[in-house]
Amino acid sequence: MVTQHTSINMNKPMNDTSPESPPPPESEGADAQKARLDAEGAGTDPLSPEGTEQQALDPDRVAVGRINTTWGLKGHVKVTPFTGNPGRFRVGAVLLVRGEPRKILEVNTSQGYPIVRFDGYTDETTSKVLRGTTIEIAAEELPPLPPGEYYVHDLEGLDVVTREGERIGTLAQVLTTGANDVYLVRRAGKPDALIPAIADVVLDVDIAARRMRIEAMPGLLD
């Protein structure tokens, strides 16, 4: 899962950021959005080793970053964050690396992204195994969100239905646009539908029932 969240009230999406924390810069949010969306993104990042496979994610965990490659000779690694929470990558923080809790011993952000040394990885040789690894936290560590805002990983996979209950498709991805988020809904035998995340269209969201109900305004599903 990825850690950004989205709202129905046209606020820009943020990532793993508590309500009192400032939102991440738009560029970071866009990167995280691509990531959350390709499950946290083994991808086109210039720091990412080509051909690296994304490891499988535990549904009870949330990805907060990806290790791209090593840096230097003392076990440091370059990290692409999937979070706007500045406290995630700080000295002393404990994150899940290859499924094991690892304390951050050093952080260097002089290159514009976190360069991190984790406990247990003391040199370039030992840290090479981390290339392409997803950095995670337990889902229960995510801060609660205000009403009307949802973590993206909770929305992806929802059944999308009309006001009358007619099934439209499955919410496959949350897209970031200039004004509001847009929900990409995959439909069987039809082109994907783009649903704006605004109150006039999204009537209600039931995470427990895995359902989103929308107002199918004229032209919206054409």
Order of alpha helices (4+ residues) and beta strands (2+ residues): beta-alpha-beta-beta-beta-beta-beta-alpha-beta-beta-alpha-beta-beta-beta-beta-beta-beta
